[in-house]
Amino acid sequence: ARQKARAMTYACSSVVDIISVTLDYSHQNANALLNDLHGSLTLIGLYSLAIASRKSRFKLSRDQKKVLFEDRGLDAEYMLSLSPRQCVHVLRWAILQSIRNEKNEGCFQ
């Protein structure tokens, strides 16, 4: 699980690198997109760490995991009803949808 969390962290880092060079920061939608992406990427990272630490002394309770989603305005009960892989997949789709929407709006170069 730790290797998976490490791989996901590196993948998130790569995403940030790619987005940072392709985003038009002067575009009117840039700040909103960055906020959306930041929320989703940090949630993927935090949730991955929570899953990776399931069998350690740093294990998060269900209520603590629930707060991770609720703080970002997501339906925590639904997200926690999914398997960890499905949950991350839903978050990934949200990121891709945000990028696709902004791609049409001109926020990406």
SULHU-V238313 format. One record per residue. N is the residue number from 0. RES is the residue in one letter. SS is DSSP state (H for helix, E for strand, L for the rest). Layout:
# SULHU-V238313
n res ss
N RES SS
N RES SS
This chain:
# SULHU-V238313
n res ss
0 A L
1 R H
2 Q H
3 K H
4 A H
5 R H
6 A H
7 M H
8 T H
9 Y H
10 A H
11 C H
12 S H
13 S H
14 V H
15 V H
16 D H
17 I H
18 I H
19 S H
20 V H
21 T H
22 L E
23 D L
24 Y L
25 S L
26 H L
27 Q L
28 N L
29 A H
30 N H
31 A H
32 L H
33 L H
34 N H
35 D H
36 L H
37 H H
38 G H
39 S H
40 L H
41 T H
42 L H
43 I H
44 G H
45 L H
46 Y H
47 S H
48 L H
49 A H
50 I H
51 A H
52 S L
53 R L
54 K L
55 S L
56 R L
57 F L
58 K L
59 L L
60 S L
61 R H
62 D H
63 Q H
64 K H
65 K H
66 V H
67 L H
68 F H
69 E H
70 D L
71 R L
72 G L
73 L L
74 D L
75 A H
76 E H
77 Y H
78 M H
79 L H
80 S H
81 L L
82 S L
83 P H
84 R H
85 Q H
86 C H
87 V H
88 H H
89 V H
90 L H
91 R H
92 W H
93 A H
94 I H
95 L H
96 Q H
97 S H
98 I H
99 R H
100 N H
101 E H
102 K H
103 N H
104 E H
105 G L
106 C L
107 F E
108 Q L
